[in-house]
């Protein structure tokens, strides 16, 4: 039996229940469903007695990308934030797979960026994970699917990229 945690997913499909799925596992199951009726949930909270508090989500929300972006005036500060977030993820794994990038966007102010890109369905879980960190990256912070689209079009250089992975 899997160790089920908040931020993971539950899928009901063809009379079967799959629980404790990471985003990648849930996406694979959804893509291989071959038109079967699916009920898709994100685990919001796990009670001490093992009961799950679930939030229904759409397949589209699982596939959409969202972001948190931390913007710094100084390149050194952005690099320090990137390393701090990397270290935090090693000690406290994120609730879902997060693509982290250190980037430069000269048309933006501040222009040195640390981006965390993840599925929209994980937005609140990623927010909680970041809130539990004992540091505050960036001079400014923002995030949304629209922000991700705008920033990706402004980025001229991605210096570092890393996948932050949840515990299995």
C-alpha positions in Angstrom: 0.0 0.0 0.0 1.2 3.5 -0.9 2.0 6.2 1.6 -0.8 8.7 0.6 -0.1 12.4 1.0 -1.8 15.7 0.4 -1.2 17.1 -3.1 -1.3 13.7 -4.7 -4.2 12.4 -6.8 -7.0 9.8 -6.7 -8.6 8.5 -9.9 -11.8 6.4 -10.2 -11.9 4.6 -13.5 -13.9 1.6 -14.7 -14.7 0.5 -11.1 -11.0 0.8 -10.0 -9.6 3.3 -7.5 -6.0 4.5 -7.9 -4.8 6.7 -5.0 -1.6 8.4 -3.9 -0.7 9.2 -7.5 1.9 11.8 -8.4 1.0 14.2 -11.2 3.0 12.2 -13.8 1.3 9.0 -12.8 -2.2 10.6 -12.9 -1.5 12.1 -16.3 -0.3 8.7 -17.7 -3.5 7.0 -16.3 -5.7 9.8 -17.8 -4.0 9.5 -21.2 -4.4 5.7 -21.3 -8.0 5.8 -20.2 -9.2 5.3 -23.8 -12.5 7.3 -23.3 -13.4 5.6 -20.0 -15.3 7.7 -17.6 -12.9 9.2 -15.0 -13.4 10.9 -11.7 -10.2 12.8 -10.8 -9.5 14.2 -7.4 -6.5 16.0 -5.7 -5.9 14.9 -2.1 -6.4 18.0 0.0 -5.8 16.5 3.5 -5.1 13.1 5.0 -6.6 12.6 8.5 -4.7 10.7 11.2 -7.2 7.8 10.7 -6.4 7.6 7.0 -9.5 9.3 5.7 -8.9 11.5 2.7 -10.3 15.0 2.1 -10.6 15.2 -1.7 -11.1 18.1 -4.1 -12.5 17.3 -7.6 -10.5 18.6 -10.5 -10.8 18.5 -14.3 -8.5 16.7 -16.6 -7.7 20.1 -18.2 -6.5 21.4 -14.8 -4.1 18.5 -14.5 -2.7 19.2 -18.0 -2.4 23.1 -17.6 0.8 24.7 -16.4 1.1 27.3 -13.7 4.0 29.0 -12.1 5.5 31.0 -9.3 8.2 33.4 -10.4 10.7 35.2 -8.1 12.3 38.2 -9.6 15.6 39.8 -8.4 17.5 42.9 -9.4 20.8 41.2 -8.9 21.9 38.0 -10.6 23.7 36.8 -7.4 20.5 37.0 -5.5 18.6 35.0 -8.1 21.3 32.3 -8.0 21.2 32.2 -4.2 17.4 31.8 -4.4 17.7 29.0 -6.9 20.2 27.2 -4.7 18.1 27.8 -1.6 15.0 26.4 -3.3 17.0 23.4 -4.5 18.2 22.7 -1.0 14.8 23.1 0.5 13.4 20.6 -2.1 16.0 18.1 -1.1 15.1 18.3 2.6 11.3 18.8 2.1 10.3 17.3 -1.3 7.6 19.3 -3.2 4.1 18.0 -3.5 4.4 17.5 -7.2 7.0 17.6 -10.0 8.2 21.2 -10.4 10.5 22.4 -13.2 12.8 25.1 -11.7 14.6 27.5 -14.0 17.1 30.3 -13.4 16.6 32.7 -16.2 17.4 36.2 -17.6 14.7 38.4 -19.2 16.3 41.8 -20.0 13.0 43.4 -21.0 11.5 42.8 -17.5 12.3 44.6 -14.2 13.6 42.9 -12.2 15.3 40.9 -14.9 16.8 37.9 -13.0 14.2 35.2 -12.5 13.7 31.9 -10.7 10.7 30.1 -12.1 8.8 27.2 -10.6 6.6 25.6 -13.3 4.0 23.0 -12.2 0.6 21.7 -13.1 -2.3 24.1 -12.3 -3.9 21.3 -10.2 -1.0 21.6 -7.7 -1.2 25.3 -7.2 -2.4 25.3 -3.6 -0.2 22.5 -2.6 2.9 24.2 -4.1 1.8 27.4 -2.4 1.6 25.6 1.0 5.0 23.9 0.4 6.6 27.3 -0.4 4.9 29.0 2.6 6.5 26.3 4.9 10.0 27.3 3.7 11.9 29.5 6.1 13.1 32.0 3.5 11.5 34.5 1.1 13.0 34.4 -2.4 13.0 37.3 -4.8 12.6 41.0 -4.6 9.1 40.5 -6.1 7.0 37.4 -6.7 4.1 36.6 -9.0 2.5 33.6 -10.6 -0.4 32.4 -12.8 -0.7 30.7 -16.1 -0.9 34.1 -17.8 2.3 35.3 -16.0 4.0 32.1 -17.2 3.1 32.8 -20.8 4.3 36.4 -20.6 7.5 35.5 -18.9 8.4 32.6 -21.2 8.1 35.0 -24.1 10.4 37.5 -22.4 13.1 35.1 -21.4 16.3 35.4 -23.4 18.4 32.9 -21.5 17.8 30.0 -19.2 21.0 29.5 -17.2 20.0 26.5 -15.1 17.1 24.1 -15.0 16.3 21.4 -12.6 13.3 19.1 -11.8 12.3 19.1 -8.2 10.6 15.8 -7.5 8.2 14.6 -4.9 8.9 11.6 -2.7 7.8 8.4 -4.2 
